[in-house]
Amino acid sequence: MRPPEQAPRRPPSGAGTPGAPWQRLSTRVIWVDLVQSVASLLPAVVALAVFGVAPGSGQLWPLIGFAAFGVLGAIADALRWAFTRYRITASHVEVKTGVFLRVERSIRRDRIRNVDIEARPRHRLFGLRVVNIGAGQQAAEGESALALDAVSTADARALQDRLLRMTDATAEPDGAAPAGEEATRTEGTAPLAVLARFRPGWVVYHMMSVWAYVLALGFGWGIFWLLGSSGVDVTGFVAGLLDWEAIGWAGTVAIAFLAVTLFGVIGLAVNYFAEYGNFELARVRGTEGTLLRTRQGLFTTREVNRDENRIRGCSSPNRSCGAGCAHATPA
């Protein structure tokens, strides 16, 4: 009597195509970590060489702690690079990371709604980008967003183009792009329509809030602590600016309040221009329909491309689409 035939086991839904290779992050991140380590040591070197702070004095310990924090952060970043792998299969984007506690996460490609490219100042020096892959959720709130920190600029563009291309799970064997088809690069693409641009006048709506005082007090205390640790007599410098006894307590409080307010307002204005400068919301042409492209930032630049078809609920040209989708067929 023949035993009943068993159905072949199917791989778990998160498993990718066996032939899809695992990839590393860019090796340039090691140079970023070296620069971070050197930068964290600079305050202590300046205190010793310029201000003549004694090596055994207590003023140097905060700077040593700051340097140790920066160096340890760079080492942790190097370990993250060494133990992070990612791959793109026909149906999933998978990431493995972690040194002692290994974490494996994946997103189905047909659920991807946006692929962001972020360029921080320290990454831009070495041609690196951070790629954030989301399925409509915020990365800080759940398990649905993946971040690849850091990949080269060319790889970041290729990943964005590839993941926003609307294909079936069977359209790309082993996660490779279709033969002979080049990805549509949104960088440098002339927009079909510019929906909004940055306006400097909007800064007036951002300059006055309670955060102005939080910023001023926090930044002021940081400068006071840093200069004091370097041997600078900040208290004596401020005391010599005005005749505080002649001004009295009321005048001193009023001047302090105005100074903190002015410093906070200027700080919020600078933060507004740094975060939202060069903002542009435009509709650009994609491989399958159109994309909504958002760009912003002066120092840390960020570009977000959202496929309008996917926003409306269409994830594949071979599936039924909503009424607003470009693939929808008339009834």
C-alpha positions in Angstrom: 0.0 0.0 0.0 1.6 3.3 -1.1 1.9 6.0 1.5 -0.1 9.2 0.8 1.8 11.8 -1.1 2.7 14.8 0.9 2.3 18.3 -0.6 5.6 20.1 -0.9 6.4 22.6 1.8 6.0 26.2 0.8 8.5 28.7 2.1 7.2 31.3 4.6 5.7 34.4 3.2 8.7 36.5 4.3 11.2 34.2 2.6 12.8 35.5 -0.5 14.0 33.8 -3.6 16.9 31.5 -2.8 19.0 32.9 -5.7 18.8 36.5 -4.6 22.2 37.5 -3.2 22.6 39.3 0.2 24.3 42.7 -0.1 26.3 44.9 2.2 26.0 48.5 2.9 28.6 50.8 1.4 32.2 50.5 2.8 32.4 54.3 2.7 30.6 54.4 6.0 33.8 53.4 7.6 35.4 56.7 6.5 32.3 58.5 7.9 32.9 56.8 11.2 36.6 57.9 11.2 35.6 61.5 10.5 33.1 61.3 13.4 35.7 60.0 15.7 38.2 62.7 14.9 35.5 65.4 15.2 34.6 64.2 18.7 38.2 64.5 19.8 38.6 68.1 18.5 37.1 69.9 21.5 39.5 68.2 23.9 42.5 69.0 21.6 41.5 72.6 21.3 41.1 72.9 25.1 44.7 71.5 25.6 46.4 73.3 22.7 44.6 76.7 22.5 43.3 77.4 25.9 46.0 75.7 27.9 43.8 73.6 30.1 45.8 71.3 32.4 45.4 67.6 31.4 44.7 66.6 35.1 42.2 69.3 35.8 38.5 68.5 36.2 37.6 70.9 33.4 38.8 68.3 30.9 36.6 65.4 32.0 33.4 66.5 30.3 35.3 66.9 27.0 36.8 63.4 27.5 33.3 62.0 28.0 32.1 63.8 24.9 35.0 62.3 22.9 34.4 58.8 24.3 30.7 59.1 23.3 31.6 60.1 19.8 34.2 57.3 19.4 31.9 54.6 20.8 29.1 55.8 18.5 31.5 55.4 15.5 32.5 51.9 16.6 28.8 51.0 17.0 28.1 52.3 13.5 31.0 50.2 12.1 29.6 47.1 13.8 26.2 47.8 12.4 27.8 48.0 8.9 29.6 44.7 9.5 26.5 42.8 10.6 23.9 44.3 8.3 22.8 42.5 5.1 19.9 43.2 2.8 18.4 41.8 -0.4 15.6 42.4 -2.8 13.7 39.4 -4.0 10.9 39.1 -6.5 8.3 39.7 -3.7 10.1 41.1 -0.6 12.7 43.5 0.7 14.6 41.8 3.5 17.1 43.2 6.0 19.1 41.3 8.6 20.9 43.3 11.3 22.1 43.1 14.9 25.3 42.0 16.6 24.2 40.1 19.6 20.4 40.1 18.9 19.9 39.3 15.3 16.8 40.9 13.8 15.3 40.0 10.4 12.6 42.2 8.9 10.9 42.3 5.5 8.3 44.2 3.6 6.3 42.8 0.7 7.1 44.8 -2.4 3.4 45.3 -3.4 2.9 47.0 0.0 5.6 49.6 -0.4 4.1 53.1 -0.6 7.1 55.3 -0.4 10.9 55.1 -0.8 12.7 58.1 0.8 16.3 59.2 0.1 18.0 61.2 2.9 21.4 62.8 2.6 22.9 63.9 5.9 25.9 66.3 5.9 28.4 63.6 7.0 27.1 61.2 4.4 27.1 63.7 1.6 30.9 64.2 2.0 31.4 60.6 0.9 28.6 60.2 -1.6 26.3 58.2 0.7 22.5 58.3 1.2 20.0 56.8 3.6 17.2 54.9 2.0 14.0 54.6 4.1 11.4 52.1 2.8 7.9 52.4 4.1 4.5 50.8 3.7 2.4 53.8 4.7 3.5 53.7 8.4 6.0 55.8 10.3 9.3 54.1 11.1 9.1 55.1 14.8 5.7 53.6 15.4 6.0 50.0 14.2 7.7 47.2 12.3 6.8 48.2 8.8 9.6 50.6 7.8 13.1 49.6 6.8 16.2 51.9 6.7 19.4 51.2 4.8 22.1 53.5 6.3 24.2 54.0 4.2 24.3 53.1 0.5 26.0 54.9 -2.3 24.1 57.6 -4.2 23.9 55.5 -7.3 22.6 52.4 -5.4 20.1 54.6 -3.6 18.7 55.9 -6.9 18.6 52.3 -8.3 16.8 51.0 -5.2 14.2 53.8 -5.3 13.5 53.2 -9.0 13.4 49.5 -8.6 11.1 49.4 -5.6 8.7 52.0 -7.0 8.4 50.1 -10.3 5.0 48.3 -10.3 5.6 44.7 -11.1 4.1 41.3 -10.3 5.8 39.0 -7.8 6.7 36.8 -10.8 7.9 39.7 -13.1 11.5 39.8 -11.7 13.2 36.4 -11.2 15.6 36.5 -8.2 14.7 40.2 -7.7 16.5 41.3 -10.8 15.3 44.1 -13.0 13.7 43.2 -16.3 16.3 42.6 -19.0 16.8 45.6 -21.3 14.7 47.9 -19.2 16.3 50.9 -17.6 14.9 52.4 -14.4 13.3 55.8 -14.6 15.5 58.2 -12.6 13.4 60.8 -10.8 16.5 62.9 -10.0 16.8 65.6 -12.6 13.5 64.6 -14.2 11.5 67.6 -15.3 8.3 67.8 -13.3 5.0 67.6 -15.1 3.6 70.1 -12.6 5.0 71.9 -9.6 2.3 71.9 -6.9 4.2 73.9 -4.2 7.5 75.6 -3.7 9.4 77.0 -0.7 8.5 80.5 0.3 10.9 82.4 2.6 8.0 84.5 4.0 6.5 81.4 5.6 9.3 81.7 8.3 7.1 84.2 10.2 4.7 81.4 11.1 7.6 79.4 12.6 9.6 81.9 14.6 7.6 82.4 17.7 6.6 79.5 20.0 7.5 78.0 23.4 10.3 76.1 21.6 12.1 79.3 21.0 12.8 79.6 24.8 13.7 75.9 25.0 16.1 76.2 22.2 17.7 79.4 23.5 18.1 78.0 27.1 19.4 74.6 25.9 21.8 76.0 23.4 23.0 78.8 25.7 23.7 76.3 28.5 25.6 74.1 26.1 27.8 77.0 25.0 28.4 78.0 28.6 29.4 74.5 29.6 31.6 74.0 26.6 33.5 77.3 27.0 33.7 76.9 30.7 35.2 73.4 30.3 37.8 74.9 27.9 38.9 77.4 30.6 37.0 80.5 29.3 35.5 82.7 32.1 32.1 83.2 30.6 30.6 84.7 33.8 33.3 87.3 33.9 32.8 88.2 30.3 29.0 88.7 30.7 29.6 90.7 33.9 31.8 93.1 32.1 29.4 93.9 29.3 27.1 96.3 31.3 26.9 97.9 34.7 24.4 95.5 36.1 24.2 97.1 39.5 23.1 100.4 38.0 20.5 98.6 35.8 19.0 96.8 38.8 17.1 93.5 39.0 14.2 94.6 36.9 16.4 95.8 34.1 18.6 92.7 34.3 15.5 90.4 34.0 14.1 92.4 31.1 17.4 92.3 29.2 17.8 88.6 29.9 14.3 87.9 28.7 14.8 90.0 25.5 18.1 88.3 24.8 16.6 84.8 25.2 13.6 85.7 23.1 15.8 87.1 20.3 18.2 84.2 20.4 15.3 81.7 20.3 13.5 83.4 17.4 16.7 83.5 15.4 17.3 79.9 16.2 13.9 78.8 15.0 14.2 80.8 11.8 17.6 79.2 11.1 16.1 75.8 11.8 13.2 76.5 9.5 15.4 77.4 6.5 17.7 74.5 7.2 14.9 71.9 7.4 12.5 73.3 4.7 14.8 75.2 2.4 14.5 74.3 -1.3 11.2 72.6 -0.6 9.4 71.5 -3.8 6.3 69.3 -4.2 6.0 68.2 -7.8 4.3 65.6 -10.0 6.8 63.7 -12.1 6.5 60.9 -14.6 7.2 57.4 -13.4 7.4 53.9 -15.0 3.7 53.2 -14.4 1.9 56.5 -14.1 3.0 59.5 -12.1 4.9 60.1 -8.8 4.5 62.8 -6.2 8.1 64.0 -5.5 8.9 66.0 -2.4 12.3 67.6 -1.9 13.5 69.7 1.1 16.5 70.6 3.2 19.6 72.7 2.9 22.1 70.6 4.8 20.3 67.3 5.4 18.4 66.9 2.1 15.5 64.5 1.8 13.6 63.3 -1.3 10.4 61.3 -1.1 8.7 59.7 -4.1 5.2 58.3 -3.7 3.6 56.4 -6.5 0.1 57.9 -7.0 -1.3 54.6 -8.2 -0.2 52.9 -5.0 -1.6 55.7 -2.9 -4.9 55.0 -4.6 -4.7 51.3 -3.8 -3.3 49.8 -7.0 -0.2 47.6 -6.3 0.1 45.8 -9.7 -1.1 46.4 -13.3 -2.4 42.8 -13.3 -4.7 43.3 -10.4 -8.0 45.1 -10.1 -7.6 48.8 -9.5 -9.6 51.5 -7.9 -11.5 54.1 -9.9 -8.7 56.6 -9.6 -5.9 54.3 -10.7 -4.2 54.8 -14.1 -4.8 51.0 -14.8 -8.5 51.1 -14.1 -10.6 49.8 -17.0 -14.0 51.3 -17.7 -16.9 49.2 -16.5 
